[in-house]
Amino acid sequence: MKIDLLRGHLAGALALRIFAAAIAGSVMTASLPGTAAAQSTQEESNKLWEGLKKDVFGDREIKLGTGLVTLIAPKRAQDAGLVPIEIKIDPVKSGGVKSLTLIIDVNPAPLAAKFELGKDSGVTNLSTRVRVNDYSFVRAIAETATGELHMSEVFVKASGGCSAPAVKSPQEAKLTMGLMKLKQFSEKSDANMSAPNELQLMIRHPNNSGLQMDQITRYFIPPHFVDKLTVSKDGAMLLRMEAGISISEDPNFRFNYNASGGKEIEAEAIDTEGLVFKDKWPVEAAGL
């Protein structure tokens, strides 16, 4: 799968949305107070998916509900711009999963992100926050080393996530852009005294979608988001992401990993303007 496809979807979708907004006088009519919203149905979302899966995966078979991958998401989102999702991989089969693709059917750029998992990284659980623009299936597709595709899906009721105003002002966002914070967790129990450690990486970035409007100037804010991220341990890749506009403001990722023998965690993020942000942290001792 080529990430150029994501950018193609994005460019076309943004042009159409901005043109429509210029005529209607709003970013998205459905998101305005007092305006009736026309939500997508499961049937409409599935129809979009039929075209999307050919664009992304061609004619390859995608197996649904096999248990290899499980997506957890709210059926009704409290905040369409910050929808929490969690992707779980069956630990017994985790060694055979090489990538995860996240798709939100109804979003302007449906291909939300692709996560590549490092060999022997131990990643079996990944959480983040996404924007959901309208009632839509959110889908997680796992690809195994042998090329099999397994999918889990949840229909999420949310509206206006891609055009929702940013939490921070542009000035505030610019001052803290690129700052990273890493939290490390170690889970232990009587039954498992050596459970994999977990990392939570938080990145300060507005992740502007291109569909948001500056509340003062009333002009559209140009798209500017983190589209590449690599997290490594001692130089070996744990997780690599290529993403679009659907990842929420201030990207936040939490995932487990094999901490055995680790000394240092490194993170590198690159945004659509070519800005590069890097940081590194020592691996904490188990149990801290």
N, C-alpha and C positions, 0 to 999 in steps of 0.2 A: 504494500500500500504506500502510495506516495503522499507526503504531506502537502505537495503542491495542489492536490485536489482540495484540501481544506481551504487553502488560500483562494482557490478559484471560486468555491462556494461563497466565501466571505466577500470577495470583491463584488460579485454579482448581486448578492443579497443586500449589501450596504447601498449600492447604487439604487436598487429598486425601492428600498425602505426610505432613503433620504428624498427621492423624487416624490414618493407618495406623501411623505410628511410635509413637503413644501406645498403640495396641493391642499392637504387637509388641515395644515396649520398646527400639527402636533407630531410628536415622534411616533406615537402609537395611540390611536383613538381608544382602543380598549383599556388603556391604562389611565385615562382621564377620569376624575371624579364625576359621577353623575352620568356617565356615558355607558350605554349597554355594551357588554363585552360578548363577543362571539367566540366561545371556547371550542377548541378542536375536540372531536370525539375519538374514541379508540380506533374506530374504523378509518377515520381520516389519517390518524397517525400511522396506522399500519400501511395504508396506501402509499404514504410518503416513504415509509421504510422499504417497500418493495422496489422503489427506484434507487434509493440510497444504497442498499446492500449490493446492488449490481455495480454501482459506481465504485464502491470501496473494496468489495470482495469478489467481484465478478460472478461467476456461476458456481462458486464453491459452496458446498453444503454447510449450513449453520445449524448445529444441533441445539435445541432449546430444552432447558430444564433437566439436564443430565446430572446436575449436582457438582460438576467440576468447578463451576463459577457461580457465585450467588451475589446479586446486587441488592443492597438494602437502601431504601430511600423512603421519605414520607409520602403517603398517598395524597396529602394536601399540604403544600408548603406554607409555612408561616411567613417567610420572606422569599419572594421569587428570585431575588438577586443573590441570596445566600442559602441555597438548598444543600443540606448535608447529604452526602452519599458515601456508602462504604461498599467496597468490593472484596469478597472473600474467595479464596481459592482453596479447594480441598487439599489439606496438607499432604495427604497420601499421594496426590497426583501433581503436587506443586512443582516438582522437579522437571516436569514436562512442559510447563507453561512458559513461553518466552515473551509474550506480549499481551497487553490488555488494550482494547479499543473502546472508547466511551462515545456513544452517539445519543443525541437528543433530537428526535425526529423533526420537531416543529421549529427548532431554533433557526435563525437566519443562516448560521453556519452549523449545520447539524453535527459534523464531525468535531466533537468537543476536544478530544485529546487521544493520543496514543502513548501508552506507557510500555517501554521496553524493560524487561527484567533481566538483571545480570545473572550470569551463570553461577549457580551455588549461592545466590544472594539470600535465599531463605525467605523472600517476600511472599506472603500468603494473604496479607490483609492490607488494603490501601483505602484511606479515607481522604476526601477533599470536599470543597464546596463549589457548586456550579450555579449558573444562571439558567432559568427555565422560562422561556418567553410566552408559552401558552400551554394549555393542557396537552401533555405529550408522554409517549413512552420514553423512558430513559433506558438505554441498553448498554450492557457490558459484554463484550465479546472477547473471550480468551482464545489465543492461538497457541497450540502445543508445538513442541519441537518437530513433530511429524506432520504438521500442517493442518491438523484438525481444528475446527472452529466450534466453540461451545458458547452459548449465550444465556444470559439471565436478563429479565426486563421487569420494570415497574412503571405503571401509569401514574404520573405525577400531575396533580392539579395545581397549576400556578400560572400567573399572568403578568407579563410586563417585565420579566427579569432582565432582559438585555437592554432595555431603555431606562431602567430604574436609575434615579440620580445617585451619584457617587456619595459615599458617606463623608469623605473628606473634601475640602475645597481643593481646587487645582494647585493653589499655592502651598497648602499644607502637604499635599501629596508629593509635590516636587522636592520639598525639603527633606523628606524621609525616604525617598525612592531608593530602592536597592538594599535597604537595611535588612539583614537576616537575623533570625533568632532560631536556635535549635534547642529543643527539649529532648531529653533522653529518659526512657522508662525501662524498668526491668521488672517483668512479671515473674513471681515465684509462687509455688504452692507445694503442699506436702506431696502431691502426686507428681509434680514436675518441678524439680529444683533447678532446671536449666532451660527454662522457656526462652525463646528468642527475644532479644531486646526490641524496643520500638523507638522510632525517631519521629518527632514532629517538627517539620520545617515551616517556618512562617516568613514570608517575604513581603516587605512593604512595596506595593506597586498599585497604581490606580486601576490597571487592567481595563482601560477604557475600551468600550465595545464599538464606538463609532456611531451608536444609535442613541447615546445620551445627550442631553441638552444642557448647556451651561445655564444655570438658573438666573444668572445676572445678565449675561449678554444675549441669551436666547439663541445662540448659535450652537450647532452640533460640535461636540468635542471630538477631534480626530481619533481614530482607533490607535491605541498604544497599549500593548499588552506583552506579558512574558510569553514567548512562544517556544522557548527551549529551556530545559532544565536538566542538569545531570547531578546526581548525588552519588558519591563514591566513598569507599572505605579503603584507605591505604592505597589509593590509585586504581582500585578495581571497582568498576561500575556496579552500583546496587540498583539504581533506577534512573531511567532516562525518559523524558517527556517531550513531546512536540504537541503544541496546543493552539487553540484559537480563542475566540472571544467569550466562550462559554464558561471559562474558569473565572471565579468571582474575584472581586477587588481584594487586594492583599492576599494573594494565593497562600493556601494552607494545605500541607500534605502530611499525613501521619501514616506510617507503615512499619511493619515488623521486619526484622532482618537477622541474618546470622552474624552475631557479634564476635564469634570465636576468633581469637587472635588479632582483633582489631586494635589499632592505636589512634587512628585519626579519621574523622569524617570531613569530607570536602563537598562543597556545593558551588555550582556555577549556573547562573541564570542569565539568559540573553533575551532582550526584548525586541520588538519589531522596529525600533529605531537603531538597533545595533549596539545598544548600551550593554555592557557586560558587568555583572555583579558576582563577586566571589567572596567566600568566607570558609573557615575551617575551625574545627573544634576537636579536642582530645576525646577519645572514647572513654566514657565513665566506667568505673568498676561495677560489676554486677551487684545489684541490690541498692545502689545509690538512688 
